[in-house]
Amino acid sequence: MRTRETVAAVLGALILQALLTGFTSLFMGDGSAYGAPFSVGRSCGFCIIEFGGGSKTLDWSVFALDVAVTAAVFWMLMRLGGHALLVPLGGVVFLILAMAMYFALPAGAPFAGIPVPIAMRHPRVDYPTVALLALWIDCMVGASVFAAPSVLRRRLGSRAIAAARH
């Protein structure tokens, strides 16, 4: 059981971090930080790794740290009773939701991301560092939301069974 949770947490975190890092690399603008919860490098626009000249834009050790932190959050949610597929799926769904809101910004949307709104180009926000952290928090909230039904069913269901036995 623990092995399944660990493998699911690591694979789910790897998938989410690959999507999150790729999205933020492409759309944060040239020279902007990308990746979350920790910045993995500076964006070169429509490339993740810049080949040639020895200049890399992606720090693999920080990317591994991002995957580890995300996997730890996923693993804790799974240990609380969250389903091994639903926890990572929640993170990905909330990332896709934030991406859709990001693309709606030119149409007049004031922010992207739910539940933590990501203020775009606000003068008092250390953009993009705060925006990237807010996006990662949104993904973790999504994982928690998708884990909640399983957690509640297991926690409340076990109490009802124990009360019925006595």
C-alpha positions in Angstrom: 0.0 0.0 0.0 2.7 2.5 0.9 4.7 1.6 -2.2 1.7 2.3 -4.4 1.2 5.6 -2.7 4.9 6.6 -3.0 5.1 5.6 -6.7 1.8 7.4 -7.5 3.0 10.5 -5.6 6.3 10.6 -7.4 4.8 9.9 -10.9 2.0 12.4 -10.3 4.4 15.1 -9.1 6.7 14.4 -12.1 3.8 14.8 -14.6 2.4 17.9 -12.8 5.9 19.5 -12.6 6.7 18.8 -16.2 3.4 20.5 -17.3 3.8 23.4 -14.8 7.5 24.0 -15.8 6.7 23.8 -19.5 3.7 26.1 -19.3 5.5 28.7 -17.2 8.6 28.5 -19.4 6.6 29.2 -22.6 4.3 31.9 -21.3 6.2 33.9 -18.7 8.2 35.8 -21.2 11.9 35.9 -22.2 14.2 36.2 -19.2 11.5 35.6 -16.6 11.8 33.0 -13.9 9.7 29.8 -14.4 8.9 26.7 -12.4 7.3 26.4 -9.0 7.4 26.2 -6.0 11.1 27.1 -6.7 12.2 28.8 -9.8 14.2 26.4 -12.0 15.7 28.9 -14.4 15.1 31.8 -16.7 12.8 31.4 -19.7 14.1 31.7 -23.2 10.6 31.9 -24.7 9.6 28.9 -26.7 12.3 26.6 -25.4 12.9 24.8 -22.1 16.5 23.9 -22.6 18.8 26.1 -24.6 21.3 23.9 -26.4 24.7 25.3 -27.5 27.0 27.7 -25.9 26.9 25.9 -22.6 24.0 28.0 -21.5 21.2 26.0 -19.9 17.9 27.5 -18.9 16.8 24.6 -16.7 18.5 23.7 -13.4 17.7 20.0 -13.1 18.6 19.9 -9.4 16.0 22.6 -8.6 13.5 20.8 -10.8 14.1 17.6 -8.8 13.5 19.6 -5.6 10.2 20.8 -7.1 9.2 17.3 -7.9 10.2 16.1 -4.4 8.2 18.9 -2.6 5.2 18.2 -4.8 5.5 14.5 -4.3 5.6 15.0 -0.5 2.4 17.0 -0.6 0.7 14.3 -2.8 2.0 11.5 -0.5 0.6 13.2 2.6 -2.8 13.6 0.9 -2.7 10.0 -0.1 -1.8 8.9 3.4 -4.7 10.8 4.8 -6.9 8.7 2.5 -6.9 10.4 -0.8 -7.1 8.2 -3.9 -3.8 7.6 -5.7 -5.1 8.7 -9.1 -7.4 11.6 -7.9 -4.7 13.5 -5.9 -2.4 14.2 -8.9 -5.4 14.6 -11.2 -6.7 17.4 -9.0 -3.4 19.2 -9.3 -3.4 18.8 -13.1 -7.0 19.9 -13.4 -6.4 23.1 -11.4 -3.3 23.8 -13.5 -5.3 23.4 -16.7 -8.0 25.7 -15.2 -5.3 28.4 -14.5 -4.0 28.0 -18.0 -7.4 28.5 -19.4 -7.9 31.6 -17.3 -4.5 32.9 -18.4 -5.5 32.6 -22.0 -8.7 34.5 -21.1 -6.7 37.5 -19.8 -6.7 39.3 -23.1 -10.5 39.1 -23.2 -10.7 41.1 -20.0 -10.2 38.6 -17.1 -8.5 40.4 -14.3 -6.5 37.5 -12.9 -5.8 33.8 -13.5 -5.9 30.9 -10.9 -8.4 29.6 -8.4 -8.5 29.8 -5.3 -5.4 32.0 -5.1 -5.8 34.6 -7.7 -2.6 35.3 -9.6 -2.4 39.1 -10.2 -0.9 39.6 -13.6 1.6 42.5 -13.8 0.5 44.2 -10.6 2.9 47.0 -9.5 3.1 45.7 -5.9 3.6 42.0 -6.8 7.1 40.6 -7.2 6.1 39.1 -10.5 6.7 36.4 -11.5 8.0 34.8 -8.3 4.7 35.4 -6.4 2.6 34.4 -9.4 4.5 31.1 -9.8 4.1 30.3 -6.1 0.4 31.1 -6.3 0.1 28.8 -9.3 1.7 25.9 -7.4 -0.5 26.6 -4.4 -3.5 26.5 -6.7 -2.4 23.1 -7.9 -1.9 21.8 -4.4 -5.4 23.0 -3.4 -6.8 21.2 -6.5 -5.1 18.0 -5.3 -6.6 18.5 -1.8 -10.1 19.2 -3.3 -9.9 16.0 -5.3 -8.6 14.0 -2.3 -11.4 15.4 0.1 -14.2 13.0 -0.9 -12.0 9.9 -0.3 -10.6 11.3 2.9 -14.0 12.1 4.3 -15.4 8.8 3.3 -12.6 6.9 4.9 -12.5 9.0 8.1 -16.3 9.3 8.6 -17.0 5.8 7.3 -14.6 4.2 9.8 -16.2 6.1 12.7 -19.7 5.0 11.7 -18.5 1.3 11.4 -16.8 1.5 14.8 -19.9 3.0 16.4 -22.1 0.3 14.9 -19.9 -2.4 16.3 -20.2 -1.2 19.9 
